[in-house]
Amino acid sequence: MTELGPVVWPAAPIRTERLVLRESEARDRAAFIELFASPQVGTYIGGPRPRDELARAVPEVPGRRPGHFVVDLDGAMIGTIELNRRDAEHRSHVRPDAGEAELGYLFLPEAWGRGYATEACAAALGWFADARPGEPVVLCTQTANDRSMRLAARLGFTEVQRFEEWGAEQWMGVWSSATPSD
C-alpha cells in the first residue's frame, strides 16, 4: 500500500456519536500488539503474529500517517481504520490508472457486534469524501468473512468482482461519494 498523496490530516479528531477517530499515540502500542496477535482478528488476514515478534517490531507510536486512524472508545483504542492507495501490482482495480484508495479496518474482538466498525468506517469515508470528492474507495475481503461482507453492504459498497487469492475467494467492492446529480 502507498500513502494517500496530497490528503491533509483532519485538523481535529473526527468525532461520531460514540467514537473518536484520531492519530495514534504511544499509549496505543499495547492495543496494536493485542490487535495483531489476536487469533480471532487474524482469521482472515493470514493468522495472528507472535507477541514477542510484535513487541520488537511495533514502533513506539505505531501507524502514524495520513489515512490511518485509531478508533477510540472512552479513551481506549478498540481498532484501526486505514485508507491507503492500492499498489498498481494488485490484480484488481476499478480505475484504469489503478491507485484507488482502499479501506481497511481491524477491531479488537471485544468491540465486535456493537456497530463500532460501521460508525467508524462511515466517518472515515465521510472524511475521505470531503478530502477527495468523487474519488472511489475499494474494499477487499474474503467472502468467508461474513462480518466484513455485512459491513461492506451496510457502508454502501457494491460488488465489482470476485477472485481467488491467498487460497480463498476474495470479494472486491467499490464505494463513491459521487451522486448522479454531481
C-alpha positions as CSV (number, residue, x, y, z in Angstrom):
1,M,0.0,0.0,0.0
2,T,1.1,3.5,-0.6
3,E,0.0,6.7,1.1
4,L,-2.9,8.8,0.0
5,G,-0.9,11.5,-1.5
6,P,-1.9,15.2,-1.0
7,V,-4.6,14.5,1.6
8,V,-4.4,16.7,4.6
9,W,-4.9,15.0,8.0
10,P,-8.0,16.3,9.8
11,A,-7.3,19.4,11.8
12,A,-9.0,17.8,14.8
13,P,-10.0,14.2,15.6
14,I,-13.2,13.0,13.9
15,R,-16.0,12.6,16.4
16,T,-19.0,10.3,16.0
17,E,-21.9,9.7,18.4
18,R,-19.7,7.2,20.4
19,L,-16.2,7.2,18.9
20,V,-13.2,9.4,18.2
21,L,-11.1,8.7,15.1
22,R,-7.6,10.1,15.8
23,E,-3.9,9.8,15.2
24,S,-2.2,7.1,17.0
25,E,-0.3,7.8,20.2
26,A,2.3,6.0,22.3
27,R,-0.4,4.8,24.7
28,D,-1.9,2.8,21.8
29,R,1.1,0.5,21.3
30,A,-0.2,-2.3,23.6
31,A,-3.6,-2.3,21.8
32,F,-1.8,-2.5,18.4
33,I,0.1,-5.6,19.7
34,E,-3.1,-7.1,21.0
35,L,-4.8,-6.5,17.7
36,F,-2.2,-8.2,15.5
37,A,-1.6,-11.0,18.0
38,S,-5.3,-11.9,18.3
39,P,-6.3,-15.3,16.7
40,Q,-9.8,-14.0,16.0
41,V,-8.6,-10.9,14.3
42,G,-6.1,-12.9,12.3
43,T,-8.6,-15.4,11.0
44,Y,-8.9,-13.8,7.5
45,I,-5.6,-11.9,7.3
46,G,-3.1,-14.7,7.5
47,G,-3.3,-15.6,11.2
48,P,-2.0,-14.0,14.3
49,R,1.5,-12.8,14.7
50,P,3.6,-13.8,17.7
51,R,3.5,-11.3,20.6
52,D,7.3,-11.4,21.1
53,E,7.8,-10.5,17.4
54,L,5.3,-7.7,17.6
55,A,6.9,-6.4,20.8
56,R,10.1,-6.0,18.8
57,A,8.6,-4.7,15.6
58,V,5.8,-2.3,16.6
59,P,7.2,1.2,16.9
60,E,6.6,3.4,20.0
61,V,3.9,5.3,18.1
62,P,2.5,2.8,15.5
63,G,0.6,3.7,12.4
64,R,1.0,7.5,12.4
65,R,0.3,8.7,8.8
66,P,-2.5,10.4,6.9
67,G,-5.3,8.0,6.3
68,H,-4.6,5.8,9.3
69,F,-7.0,6.3,12.2
70,V,-7.1,4.8,15.7
71,V,-10.7,4.2,16.7
72,D,-11.1,5.3,20.3
73,L,-13.9,4.5,22.6
74,D,-13.9,6.2,26.0
75,G,-10.2,6.9,25.8
76,A,-9.1,3.4,24.7
77,M,-8.2,2.1,21.3
78,I,-10.6,-0.5,20.0
79,G,-9.5,-0.7,16.4
80,T,-7.9,0.9,13.4
81,I,-9.1,2.2,10.1
82,E,-6.8,2.8,7.1
83,L,-7.4,4.5,3.8
84,N,-4.4,3.7,1.5
85,R,-3.6,3.8,-2.2
86,R,-3.8,0.4,-3.8
87,D,-0.5,-0.6,-5.4
88,A,-0.5,-1.0,-9.1
89,E,0.6,-4.6,-8.9
90,H,-2.7,-5.6,-7.3
91,R,-4.6,-7.6,-9.8
92,S,-8.0,-5.9,-9.2
93,H,-8.7,-2.2,-9.9
94,V,-11.7,0.0,-10.6
95,R,-9.8,2.8,-12.3
96,P,-7.7,2.3,-15.4
97,D,-4.7,4.0,-13.9
98,A,-5.1,2.0,-10.6
99,G,-4.0,3.7,-7.4
100,E,-7.5,3.9,-6.0
101,A,-8.0,4.3,-2.3
102,E,-8.7,1.1,-0.3
103,L,-10.5,0.9,3.0
104,G,-9.1,-1.5,5.6
105,Y,-10.1,-2.0,9.3
106,L,-9.3,-4.2,12.2
107,F,-11.2,-4.2,15.5
108,L,-10.4,-6.0,18.8
109,P,-12.8,-8.9,19.3
110,E,-14.4,-7.3,22.4
111,A,-15.6,-4.4,20.1
112,W,-17.3,-6.7,17.6
113,G,-21.1,-6.8,17.2
114,R,-21.8,-3.3,18.6
115,G,-21.8,-1.2,15.4
116,Y,-18.5,0.4,16.1
117,A,-17.0,-0.6,12.7
118,T,-19.9,0.7,10.8
119,E,-19.9,4.0,12.7
120,A,-16.1,4.5,12.4
121,C,-15.8,3.4,8.8
122,A,-18.7,5.7,7.7
123,A,-16.9,8.6,9.5
124,A,-13.6,7.8,7.8
125,L,-15.3,7.6,4.4
126,G,-17.0,10.9,5.0
127,W,-13.6,12.5,5.8
128,F,-12.2,11.0,2.6
129,A,-15.1,12.2,0.5
130,D,-14.5,15.7,1.7
131,A,-10.7,15.4,1.1
132,R,-11.1,13.8,-2.3
133,P,-14.6,14.5,-3.6
134,G,-16.0,11.9,-6.0
135,E,-13.0,9.6,-5.7
136,P,-13.9,5.9,-5.4
137,V,-12.8,3.7,-2.5
138,V,-12.4,-0.1,-2.8
139,L,-12.7,-2.7,-0.2
140,C,-11.5,-6.3,-0.5
141,T,-12.3,-9.1,1.9
142,Q,-12.7,-12.9,1.9
143,T,-16.2,-14.0,1.0
144,A,-16.0,-16.3,4.0
145,N,-15.7,-13.3,6.3
146,D,-19.4,-12.8,7.0
147,R,-18.9,-9.9,9.3
148,S,-16.8,-8.0,6.8
149,M,-19.2,-8.8,4.0
150,R,-22.1,-7.4,6.0
151,L,-20.1,-4.3,6.9
152,A,-19.4,-3.6,3.3
153,A,-23.1,-3.8,2.5
154,R,-24.0,-1.5,5.3
155,L,-21.4,1.0,4.2
156,G,-22.8,1.0,0.6
157,F,-20.1,-0.8,-1.2
158,T,-21.2,-2.6,-4.4
159,E,-19.6,-5.7,-5.8
160,V,-17.1,-5.2,-8.6
161,Q,-15.7,-8.7,-8.8
162,R,-14.7,-11.9,-7.0
163,F,-11.4,-13.6,-7.5
164,E,-9.2,-16.3,-6.0
165,E,-6.1,-15.1,-4.0
166,W,-4.3,-16.4,-0.9
167,G,-6.1,-19.7,-1.3
168,A,-9.6,-18.2,-0.7
169,E,-12.3,-16.4,-2.7
170,Q,-12.0,-12.7,-2.4
171,W,-14.7,-10.0,-2.8
172,M,-14.0,-6.6,-4.1
173,G,-16.5,-3.7,-3.8
174,V,-16.5,0.0,-4.6
175,W,-17.9,3.0,-2.8
176,S,-18.1,6.5,-4.1
177,S,-19.5,9.7,-2.6
178,A,-20.4,10.9,-6.1
179,T,-24.1,11.0,-6.8
180,P,-25.8,11.3,-10.2
181,S,-26.5,15.0,-9.6
182,D,-22.8,15.8,-9.2
